[in-house]
Amino acid sequence: MYKQNIISKHIGILCAMPEEIGSTLDKLKNIETKAYGDLNIYSGEWSSSKTFSKSLNIYISIAWSGWGKVSAARAATRLIGHRVNELQIDAIFFTGVAGAIHSKLKQWDIVIANELIQHDMDARPLFKRYEIPALSTVRIKSEKLISNWALFTLKKSKRDGSLEMFGNLHEGLIATGDKFVHEKKEVEKLSKNIEDLIAVEMEGASVAQVAKQEKIPFQIIRVISDEANESSAQDFNEFLIKYNNHSAKLISTLIENIKDAPI
């Protein structure tokens, strides 16, 4: 009798805040929690409204890191080392909110990072400005096949009406640093010093660095919460309340289509 081979994938989902996870945990069954100090990783099998092939099992491990590069790098490292049913992480997705640098970006727009830079990295004169010594590069490039898949998947879902709350989709350079950018002069400085920068946040490039060094596929996906100006704090807080109700939809869209992902 023919026996069907069952393929299992283990996907890591990381955000800085619980609001960026939203109700995603409700979509997991048989959840187990593992504590690493004050970091909790929640793992379970994806319980989908869309029926996966019986030959594919999807396991998800979810955590929120807290703000900043160190917290994000620590959480990414723990998540990558985490196992479910002896399965290691096949890919890690970091998602959440970001501030717009380019004027074309508006609230609720989605940005797929094809490159990331740490705007507070400066080891001159030993290295070039922004260069990450461990990687010998200024810009951390996402894997093109994964970026293309994420962009295609989200665009298709947007056209189908599944992501109606979200705005336009963009692909571009995101900058990360341990500073909440909210002053016009900071935006102007970043725009001047970093060509083609479109958004700024506090975690993505550190997660990308860890993933690169650990040789784990990754993708950073951000939703614009504010325009990185003097009203950013208020805009950010108000947006976060709304985003809590919709963040799970973005994550679900990716997971529901993970069978087509090049990972």
Backbone as a ProteinNet text record, in pm:
[ID]
protein_1_A
[PRIMARY]
MYKQNIISKHIGILCAMPEEIGSTLDKLKNIETKAYGDLNIYSGEWSSSKTFSKSLNIYISIAWSGWGKVSAARAATRLIGHRVNELQIDAIFFTGVAGAIHSKLKQWDIVIANELIQHDMDARPLFKRYEIPALSTVRIKSEKLISNWALFTLKKSKRDGSLEMFGNLHEGLIATGDKFVHEKKEVEKLSKNIEDLIAVEMEGASVAQVAKQEKIPFQIIRVISDEANESSAQDFNEFLIKYNNHSAKLISTLIENIKDAPI
[TERTIARY]
85.2	0	88.3	53	132.6	122.6	237.3	241.2	289.7	207.5	239.6	344.2	448.8	550.4	495.8	515.2	468.8	587.2	573.5	676.7	635.9	729.8	703.5	793.3	736.9	813.6	794.6	900.1	897.8	935.8	839.1	856.2	861.1	958.8	969.5	909.3	824.8	763.9	810	871.3	924.7	876.3	835.3	795.4	855.8	853	904	800.3	671.7	564.7	450.6	374.7	261.1	154.9	140.3	41	73.5	201.3	241.6	218.2	186	147.2	-4.5	-72.5	-218	-274	-371.1	-438.7	-377.8	-254.4	-191.6	-186.1	-163.7	-155.5	-284.8	-396.9	-525.4	-533.1	-443.2	-443.7	-353.3	-294.8	-210.1	-283.2	-256.7	-312	-197.9	-230.2	-130.9	-11.3	-41	63.9	148.3	278.6	373	453.6	484.2	559.1	694.1	797.9	932.5	987.3	1032.3	1085.7	1238	1294.4	1438.4	1458.8	1473.3	1475.5	1339.8	1338.3	1211.1	1153.8	1212.7	1162.5	1082.9	958.3	874.4	860.6	879.1	855.3	736.4	634.4	511.7	513.2	500.1	507.7	383.4	341.6	226.9	210.4	111	83.2	-19.7	3.2	-85.8	-222.5	-325.6	-462.9	-528.2	-540.9	-571.4	-715.5	-765.2	-895.7	-882.5	-762.8	-733.5	-674.6	-723.7	-678.5	-546.5	-443.4	-316.9	-326.4	-236.2	-224.3	-194.3	-249.2	-224.7	-78.2	-1.8	139.6	226.6	163.2	239.2	192.5	282.7	256.5	334.6	266.4	331.8	335	454.2	472.5	522.9	468.6	501.6	557.3	665.3	716.2	715.1	654.3	629.8	689.8	749.1	798.2	794	784.6	808.5	928.2	1016.6	1150.1	1161.2	1076.7	1102.3	1174.9	1184.9	1241	1393.5	1447.1	1589.6	1668.2	1789	1873.1	1919.6	1958.3	2008.9	1896.9	1781.9	1668.8	1626.5	1625.3	1584.3	1684.9	1814	1917.3	1914.3	1893.3	1885.4	1766.4	1651.2	1531.1	1545.8	1605.8	1626.6	1717	1821.5	1914.1	1844.1	1765.2	1689.4	1588.6	1520.5	1418.7	1480.8	1593.6	1661.3	1708.3	1746.3	1792	1680.6	1558.2	1443.6	1399.4	1357	1313.7	1168.7	1097	963	961.6	928.9	933	1066.4	1172.9	1309.8	1333.3	1240.3	1256.2	1320.6	1426.4	1485.6	1407.9	1433.6	1366.8	1409.6	1310.7	1339.8	1355.4	1287.1	1295.5	1240.7	1284.9	1236.3	1181.4	1062	999.5	987.1	1038.4	1021	925.9	819	721.6	680.2	621.9	582.9	577	583.3	563.5	695.5	689.6	808.1	765.7	862	837.9	877.8	798.1	826.6	936.1	1029.7	1130.5	1098.5	1064.8	1029.4	885.7	864.2	733	624.3	663.6	561.6	492.6	551.8	494.5	391.5	279.5	171.4	137.2	61.2	15.3	-55.4	-26.5	-82.1	-15	77.3	153.6	244.3	268.5	354.8	487.2	596.9	730.4	799.2	837.6	918.7	1064.6	1143.9	1284.2	1365.7	1421.5	1515.8	1659.6	1678.9	1808.5	1785	1880.4	1872.9	2009.9	2006.9	2129.9	2116.3	2224.5	2224.3	2277.9	2185.7	2224.5	2305.1	2314.8	2397.8	2527.9	2561.1	2688.2	2795.5	2899.8	3005.7	3138.3	3214.5	3344.4	3458.8	3435.8	3543.2	3650.5	3775.9	3830.8	3869.1	3839.4	3877.9	3792.3	3665.8	3573.8	3497.1	3433.2	3349.2	3229.9	3177	3057.2	2945.4	2874.9	2764	2807.8	2935.8	2978	2971.4	2917.2	2909.6	3032.6	3126.2	3251.8	3232.8	3136.5	3117.9	3074.2	3010.1	2960.9	3037.7	3125.7	3203.1	3112.5	3002.3	2908.9	2837.6	2793.1	2714.2	2566.4	2521.5	2381.2	2363.4	2269	2235.7	2123.4	2151.2	2053.1	1962.7	1834.2	1740.9	1757	1717.3	1722.3	1613	1653.8	1561.5	1439.4	1459.5	1347	1241.5	1287.4	1192	1122.6	1198.2	1138.2	1033.8	1066.3	971.6	845.6	864	748	660	722.1	645.6	570.5	636.8	573	456.2	478.2	372.7	254.5	283.9	178.4	91.5	155.6	81	4.7	63.8	-6.9	-131.6	-118	-231.4	-342.9	-305.1	-404.4	-468.2	-390.2	-444.8	-549	-517.4	-612.4	-738.3	-721.5	-835.9	-922.8	-876.4	-953.1	-924.4	-826.1	-794.3	-718.7	-655.4	-577.2	-630.6	-761	-824.4	-785.7	-746.2	-706.8	-570.7	-492.3	-356.3	-350.2	-242.6	-226.2	-146.4	-64.3	15.2	134.8	187	305.1	427.3	538.7	664.2	776.8	883.8	1004.1	1121	1208	1317.9	1405.9	1487.2	1587	1527.5	1545.2	1501.8	1624.4	1625	1735.7	1693.7	1786.7	1763.4	1861.9	1814.3	1903.5	1836.4	1915.9	1862.3	1818.9	1730.5	1677.3	1542.5	1443.4	1311.9	1320.9	1321.8	1338.8	1207.7	1212.4	1089.4	1112.1	1233	1260.4	1296.2	1251	1273.1	1420.1	1503.2	1646.4	1708.4	1655.6	1705.2	1668.6	1545.7	1499.8	1583.2	1606.9	1685.4	1828.6	1884.8	2021.1	2029.4	1933.3	1932.3	1912.3	1820.9	1793.2	1915.2	1989.7	2109	2222.1	2240.8	2354.2	2331.5	2203.6	2172.9	2083.1	2143.5	2071.1	1960.3	1848.1	1728.2	1664.6	1689.7	1625.2	1477.1	1390.9	1247.8	1180	1239	1173.7	1278.1	1238.3	1330.3	1259.1	1333.1	1279.9	1395	1370.6	1469.8	1515.4	1475	1509.9	1554.1	1497.2	1507.6	1648.3	1739.1	1873.2	1952.9	1922.6	1992.9	1943.8	1813	1760	1819.1	1827.7	1884.7	2030.5	2106.3	2246.3	2259	2178.7	2181.7	2145.2	2040	1995.8	2103	2167.6	2275.3	2388.9	2428.8	2541.6	2506.4	2378.6	2334.2	2288.8	2293.8	2256.5	2111.7	2022.8	1879.7	1807.8	1724.4	1646.1	1560.7	1545.7	1469.4	1400.9	1303.7	1243.5	1192.3	1222.3	1173.3	1060.1	944.3	825.9	770.3	755.8	711	584.8	505.8	386.3	407.8	381.6	409	307.3	361.4	277.1	276.2	382.9	397.3	495.2	510.8	597.6	729.5	772.7	902.7	923.3	822.7	832.8	790.2	767.1	738.8	609.4	519.2	394.2	401.3	521	536.1	489.1	522.3	487.8	337.6	262.1	116.3	61.1	109.8	63.8	92.9	212.9	256	163.6	136.7	53.1	-89.8	-144.2	-280.4	-287.5	-186.6	-184.1	-172	-90.3	-64.1	-191.8	-281.5	-409.1	-489.1	-491.5	-564.3	-493.2	-361.4	-283.6	-297	-318.1	-335.4	-448.9	-548	-663.6	-642.1	-531.3	-511.2	-376.6	-284.8	-151	-154.7	-246.1	-254.7	-292.5	-366.4	-406.7	-286.6	-194	-72.3	9.9	28.2	105.3	36	-96	-171.8	-158.6	-160	-147.9	-17.6	89.8	219.3	218.5	169.2	171.8	78.9	-35.6	-131.8	-73.5	27.7	88.5	232.6	270	408.5	451.2	355.7	389.9	455.3	429.8	487	616.9	654.8	774.4	901.7	1003.8	1130.1	1219.3	1169.1	1247.3	1246
-119.9	0	124.3	221.7	343.4	425.7	465.1	546.8	686.7	786.3	923.4	980.4	1042.3	1106.6	1237.7	1257.9	1380.1	1473.8	1595.4	1697.4	1790.7	1821.6	1914.5	2036.8	2153.7	2277.5	2346.5	2409.3	2480.1	2625.8	2715	2856.4	2939.1	3027.5	3117.5	3253.3	3302.8	3435.5	3519.8	3632.6	3719.3	3861.7	3925	4065.1	4130.2	4261.3	4331	4337.1	4348.2	4370.1	4272	4239.9	4147.9	4199.9	4333.3	4389	4354.2	4326.5	4292.6	4144.4	4067.6	3927.5	3915.9	4000.5	4000.4	3866.7	3815.7	3691.3	3568.8	3580.5	3470.1	3341.8	3353.5	3234.4	3153.5	3220.8	3150.4	3053	3067.2	2982.1	2859.1	2843.9	2728	2628.2	2501	2397.5	2322.8	2265.6	2192.2	2281.3	2398.8	2496.8	2453.6	2466.5	2446.3	2573.8	2607.1	2728.5	2693.3	2753.2	2733.2	2869	2879.4	3004.8	3002.2	3108.1	3131.2	3261.2	3247.6	3368.1	3435.7	3562.6	3635.5	3632.2	3549.9	3535.1	3405.9	3416.7	3298.6	3270.3	3143.9	3100.6	3005.8	3040.9	2961.7	2881.6	2751.6	2664.5	2578.3	2554.9	2468.2	2439.3	2357.7	2323.3	2421.2	2465.8	2563.9	2502.4	2568.6	2523.8	2622.8	2581.3	2674.2	2668.3	2784.5	2787.4	2734.3	2746.6	2689.5	2550.1	2452.4	2314.7	2291.2	2259.1	2221.2	2079.5	2047.6	1910.1	1821.7	1699.7	1607.7	1566.5	1603.3	1568.7	1679.3	1786.9	1900.1	1938.2	1933.5	1981.3	2110.2	2210.4	2337.7	2361.7	2374.6	2408	2552.4	2623.8	2764.8	2787.8	2864.7	2911.1	3063.3	3121.5	3265.1	3325.6	3443.8	3517.4	3666	3745.8	3889.9	3925.8	4002.5	4023.2	4138.8	4240	4367.8	4457.2	4583.8	4682.8	4674.5	4712.1	4735.3	4619.3	4652.2	4558.1	4440.4	4466.4	4358	4259.5	4312.2	4224.5	4142.8	4206.3	4135.9	4028.5	4059.8	3962.2	3844.3	3873.2	3765.9	3675	3734.4	3654.7	3573.7	3633.8	3562	3441.3	3458.8	3348.8	3235.1	3269.3	3167.6	3097.7	3176	3119.4	3023.7	3063.3	2979.1	2848.1	2854.1	2733.3	2647.8	2697.4	2628.7	2512.1	2402.4	2285.2	2249.4	2200.8	2146.2	2008.7	1905.6	1768.8	1739.8	1791.4	1775.3	1849.7	1934.3	2011.6	2145.5	2178.7	2309.8	2410.9	2537.2	2643.4	2638.1	2640.8	2644.6	2787.2	2881.4	3021.7	3106.3	3231.8	3323.5	3449.5	3489.6	3611.9	3710.3	3830.1	3936.1	4038.5	4067.2	4163.4	4257.6	4368.6	4469.7	4605.6	4710	4845.4	4917.5	5024.5	5105	5246.6	5337.6	5476.1	5501	5580.3	5612.2	5717.5	5694.8	5794.9	5857.5	5773.7	5823.9	5875.3	5987.5	6052.7	5970.5	5873.3	5792.9	5694	5668.5	5572.6	5638.6	5569.5	5618.1	5512.9	5555.1	5461.2	5342.3	5223.9	5095.3	5037.9	5112.5	5054.6	4943.8	4843.8	4730.6	4743.7	4722.9	4729.5	4593.8	4538	4417.3	4461.9	4427.5	4469.3	4380.6	4441.9	4365.6	4389.9	4496.5	4525.6	4590.6	4570.1	4632.8	4688.1	4796.3	4860.8	4900.7	4894.4	4939.4	5083.5	5179.6	5319.7	5375.1	5299.3	5344.3	5265.3	5188.2	5115.4	5206.4	5234.1	5321.5	5283.9	5199.1	5154.9	5221.8	5341.5	5414.9	5453	5459	5443.7	5299.7	5205	5066.9	5005.4	5048.9	4999.6	5117.8	5094.4	5198.6	5225.7	5344.8	5377	5279.5	5231.7	5136.9	4992.6	4969.3	4832.9	4744.9	4624.8	4527.4	4438	4451.6	4376.5	4226.1	4168	4022.8	3974.9	4063	4024.5	4090.8	4185.7	4260.4	4324.8	4378.4	4444.6	4557.5	4655.2	4766.4	4729.9	4671.3	4636.2	4484.9	4441.4	4300.1	4273.6	4190.7	4164.2	4046.7	4065.3	3954.1	3860.2	3734.3	3640.9	3678	3702.2	3756.6	3668	3536.8	3446.1	3457.5	3473.2	3486.2	3621.2	3727.5	3860.9	3864.6	3804.5	3801.5	3724.1	3611.9	3532.7	3612.8	3678	3756.2	3869.3	3938	4048.6	3998.4	3889.9	3833.2	3786.7	3716.9	3662.1	3771.7	3876.3	3984.1	4068.3	4088.5	4162.2	4086.5	3955.7	3874.3	3879.7	3869.4	3875.5	4013.1	4115.5	4251.2	4265	4211.9	4217.4	4137.3	4026.2	3940.4	3998.1	4104.8	4166.3	4111.1	4021.6	3961.2	4056.5	4157	4253.2	4394.1	4407.9	4534.7	4650.9	4623.6	4731.4	4788.9	4712.6	4755.5	4840.3	4917	5007	4944.2	5027.1	4981.1	4898.6	4817.7	4738.1	4799	4796.6	4852	4753.9	4765.8	4688.1	4785.7	4770.5	4865	4847.8	4950.1	4950.4	5001.2	4922.5	4960.5	4976.7	5080.9	5105.5	5073.9	5017.7	4978.9	5051.1	5095.8	5156.8	5164.9	5179	5186.6	5328.5	5381	5515.9	5526.3	5579.2	5604.7	5736.3	5728.9	5846.8	5924.7	6051.9	6130.2	6279.2	6317.3	6458.7	6478.1	6589.3	6618.9	6617.4	6673.6	6679.9	6540.5	6448.2	6310.5	6242.7	6266	6208.9	6263.6	6392.8	6454.9	6401.9	6380.5	6329.1	6186.4	6103.1	5964.8	5959.9	6040.9	6042.7	6088.4	6182.2	6233.1	6131.7	6063.4	5973.3	5833.7	5793	5656.9	5666.8	5647.5	5659	5554.5	5592.3	5511.6	5448.7	5503	5456.3	5492	5394.8	5425.2	5414.4	5341.2	5325.9	5299.7	5323.8	5308.1	5239	5153.6	5083.4	5044.8	4955.2	4932.6	4787.6	4697.1	4555.3	4479.1	4510	4424.8	4385.5	4481.3	4451	4363.9	4373.1	4285.9	4142.1	4123.8	3989.6	3935.5	4020.8	3979.9	3937.4	4009.7	3973.3	3836.2	3813.3	3682.6	3571.3	3593.1	3491	3462.3	3567.4	3549.6	3466.6	3502	3432	3287.7	3263.9	3128.9	3050.1	3117.7	3056.1	3006.2	3092	3063.9	3162.1	3114	3204.7	3298.9	3422.4	3521.4	3619.1	3690.4	3803.7	3901.5	4028.4	4136.1	4206.4	4215.5	4278.2	4379.7	4501.9	4609.2	4677.1	4729.3	4806.7	4947.7	5047	5185.8	5233.4	5278.4	5326.7	5478.2	5541.1	5686.8	5737.1	5868.8	5928.7	5978.1	5919.2	5950.7	6101.3	6169.2	6313	6347.7	6477.8	6522.7	6464.7	6418.8	6358.8	6206.6	6152.1	6006.8	5932.4	5984.3	5912.9	5894.1	6001.4	5992.9	5902.8	5922.4	5840.8	5693.2	5665.8	5529.2	5461.8	5528.4	5470	5447.2	5541.9	5526.8	5414.9	5408.2	5305.6	5166.6	5155.2	5024.8	4960.7	5042.3	4990.9	4928.5	4996.7	4945.8	4824.1	4831.8	4725.8	4593.3	4599.3	4478.8	4391.2	4454	4380.7	4324.8	4363.1	4323.3	4256.6	4262.2	4206.6	4057.7	3985.2	3840.3	3807.8	3896.5	3872.4	3872.2	3963.1	3969	3841.8	3800.6	3679.9	3557	3549.4	3434.4	3422	3535.6	3533.8	3467.2	3497.9	3437.1	3287	3249.5	3108.5	3024.7	3080.4	3005.5	2973.6	3050.1	3029.6	2979.8	2929.1	2891.1	2771.7	2693.5	2577.7	2621.1	2747.2	2798	2875.1	2891.3	2969	2892.4	2960.5	2893.5	2868.7	2791.8	2762	2611
0	0	0	-84.1	-94.1	34.5	84	205	169.1	196.8	161.3	256.7	199.7	281.7	337.2	466.2	530.6	552.4	500.8	516.7	629.6	716	826.7	813.8	835.6	837.4	971.7	1018.8	1145.8	1118.8	1136.7	1104.5	1232.7	1242.2	1355.9	1323.9	1412.9	1399.6	1517.5	1487.6	1592.5	1572.2	1681.3	1682.4	1806.6	1811.8	1929.3	2041	2003	2099.9	2078.2	2182.9	2166.5	2070.8	2060.6	1967.7	1823.1	1795.4	1659.1	1628	1732	1716.9	1709	1788	1789.8	1834.5	1760.4	1797.4	1730.2	1682.6	1609.9	1692.6	1821.2	1906.4	1904.2	1878.8	1873.7	1757	1661.9	1543.5	1560.2	1678.9	1705.5	1793.3	1771.7	1858.4	1926.2	2041.2	2121.5	2154.9	2207.1	2235.8	2355.9	2339.4	2448.1	2465.5	2589.9	2619.1	2680.1	2626	2678.6	2720.3	2846.3	2897.4	2893.6	2837.7	2840.7	2918.8	3049.3	3131.5	3123	3082.6	3071.9	2930.5	2843	2707.2	2695	2652	2630.4	2481.4	2443.6	2306.9	2308.3	2229.3	2221.9	2092	2102.3	1984.9	1973.4	1850.5	1827.4	1680.4	1649.5	1510.7	1456.2	1335.3	1274.4	1250	1303.6	1284.4	1189.5	1065.3	958.4	912.3	866.5	801.5	659.3	605.3	473.9	495.9	425.8	445.2	373	451.3	392	337.6	249.4	203.9	323.8	322.4	432.2	440.1	338.4	336.9	396.2	446.8	499.5	639.6	736.1	871.7	894.8	947.2	974.1	1124.6	1178.2	1318.8	1328.5	1424.3	1441.6	1581.5	1589	1717.8	1716.1	1818.9	1824.3	1951.1	1936.7	2053.6	2024.4	2129.4	2113.7	2199	2140.1	2195.4	2292.3	2275.7	2340.3	2241.9	2276.5	2185.1	2178.9	2064.7	2051.5	1993.1	1947.8	1874.8	1960.5	2083.9	2168.7	2201.4	2241.1	2273.3	2151.6	2034.6	1913.3	1874.8	1885.4	1851.3	1947.2	2074.5	2175.2	2145.8	2116.8	2089.6	1961.5	1860	1734	1754.4	1834.3	1861	1934.4	2034.9	2108.6	2017.4	1934.8	1847.3	1744.8	1689	1590.3	1653	1780.1	1848.3	1905.8	1899.2	1957.6	1868.5	1928.7	1854.4	1888.9	1788.7	1807.3	1741.7	1819.6	1766.9	1698.4	1760	1708.4	1577.4	1537.7	1414	1442.8	1371	1384.8	1301.3	1323.2	1248.2	1101.5	1011.9	868.4	817.2	880.8	841	954.4	958.7	1061.3	994.3	1037.9	988	1103.9	1082.3	1181.9	1122.4	1194.3	1145.6	1258.3	1218.8	1316.9	1250	1329.2	1276.8	1256.3	1175.3	1145.4	1111.9	1117.5	1080.5	936	866.8	726.5	717.1	627.6	594.8	459.7	362.7	229.6	230.7	162.4	163.4	95.2	12.4	-57.5	36	153.4	247.3	337.8	356.7	441	546.8	648.6	750.4	686.2	738.2	695.2	570.8	509.5	399.3	451.6	369.9	405.7	332.1	404.6	344.8	357.1	243.8	239.6	231	329.7	330.1	236.3	131.1	48.9	92.3	171.2	232.4	367.6	458	589.9	628.2	706	748.5	894.8	969.3	1109.1	1110.9	1124	1106.9	1224.2	1334.1	1446.4	1455.6	1352.3	1347.5	1286.9	1363.8	1313.8	1379.8	1311.4	1363	1287.6	1232.8	1167	1268.7	1231	1095.2	1059	1146.1	1118.1	1008.3	1001.7	899.4	841.4	729.2	671.1	762.8	750.9	827.4	792.3	892.9	883.8	854.6	825.7	794.9	919.1	902.5	1011.1	1002.1	1095.2	1085.3	1068.7	1139.5	1133.9	996.1	917.6	785.8	672.1	705.8	605.4	501	546.4	455.5	526.9	450.4	503.7	504.2	394.3	379.2	386.7	468.4	476.9	377.2	280.3	175.9	214.2	192.5	208	89.4	107.2	-4.5	-103.7	-226.5	-326.9	-349.5	-350.5	-375.4	-265.6	-139.8	-28.6	-33.2	-61.7	-72.3	-182.7	-296.7	-409.3	-372.9	-303.3	-260.5	-164.7	-66.2	31.4	-36.4	-128.5	-199.6	-284.6	-357.8	-441.9	-356.6	-247.9	-162	-102.3	-50.5	13.4	-89.5	-206.6	-312.3	-356.3	-372.7	-414	-309.4	-182	-74.6	-66	-95.1	-97	-208.1	-325.9	-438.1	-408.3	-336.6	-303.8	-191.9	-128.7	-21.1	116.7	126.8	256.3	348.9	290.7	370.3	348	353.9	317.7	408.3	531.9	623.1	588	512.4	483.7	357.1	345.5	232	119.7	54.9	-57.5	-10.6	-101.1	-71.8	-138.2	-65	-113.6	-81.9	-157.2	-131.7	-126.2	-25.4	-18.1	103.6	128.4	234.6	365.8	471.6	606	694	776.6	868.4	1011.2	1087.8	1226.9	1317.8	1432.6	1531	1666.2	1770.6	1906.3	1939	1856.1	1877	1809.3	1879.8	1821.6	1744.2	1613.7	1528.7	1521.8	1563.2	1566.9	1541.7	1504.6	1478.5	1331.7	1277.1	1135.2	1099.6	1186	1155.3	1151.5	1231.3	1228	1096.7	1052.3	925.9	810.7	812.1	705.7	704.5	821.5	831.9	777.7	818.6	770.8	619.9	568.1	424.4	345	400.5	334.2	335.3	448.5	464.2	406.3	397.9	351	227.9	113.9	-11.9	-21.3	-72.3	-99.1	24.9	141.7	264.5	261.9	300	297.9	434.7	529.7	660.1	768.1	892.6	1005.4	1121.1	1194.3	1310.4	1403	1499.1	1603.6	1620.1	1529.9	1550.1	1424.9	1310.2	1192.4	1149.7	1139.5	1089.3	1185.5	1314.1	1409.6	1395.9	1372.4	1346	1216.5	1114.7	986.5	1002.2	1084.9	1106.1	1171.4	1275.1	1342.3	1244.8	1166.6	1071.5	967	918.4	820.9	879.5	1002.1	1063	1099.8	1129.6	1162.6	1039.1	923.1	795	795.2	845.2	848.8	755.6	664.8	579.5	665	619	697.5	604.1	662	593.4	697.6	677.9	764.2	690.9	756	696.7	796.2	750	839.3	787	880.7	847.9	902.6	821.2	860.4	963.8	1077.7	1187.9	1198.1	1151.6	1166.6	1062.1	1057.4	956.7	1015.3	1127.6	1189.2	1201.9	1260.9	1281.2	1423.3	1448.3	1585.5	1642.5	1558.4	1607.1	1611.9	1593.2	1582.9	1707	1825	1948.9	1961.4	1934.9	1944.1	1833.6	1710.5	1598.4	1624.4	1676.2	1703	1803.6	1914.8	2019.9	1973.3	1899.9	1848.5	1745.6	1659.3	1556.1	1616.5	1721	1780.8	1834.2	1889.2	1939.4	1825.1	1710.6	1594.2	1535	1529.9	1465.8	1539.4	1668.4	1748.8	1694.6	1633.5	1581.8	1441.4	1377.3	1237.8	1211.3	1306.6	1284.4	1253.9	1317.8	1295.8	1151.7	1087.2	948.4	855.9	881.2	799.5	817.3	942.1	971.3	912	928.2	876.6	725.5	657.6	511.8	468.8	539.1	506.5	535.3	653.2	692.6	605.2	570.3	487.2	348.9	309.1	177.1	186	303	326.8	240.5	196.6	112	-18.8	-61.3	-185.2	-162.3	-36.9	-5.2	-40.1	-88.7	-125.1	-3.7	91.7	213	237.6
[MASK]
+++++++++++++++++++++++++++++++++++++++++++++++++++++++++++++++++++++++++++++++++++++++++++++++++++++++++++++++++++++++++++++++++++++++++++++++++++++++++++++++++++++++++++++++++++++++++++++++++++++++++++++++++++++++++++++++++++++++++++++++++++++++++++++++++++++++

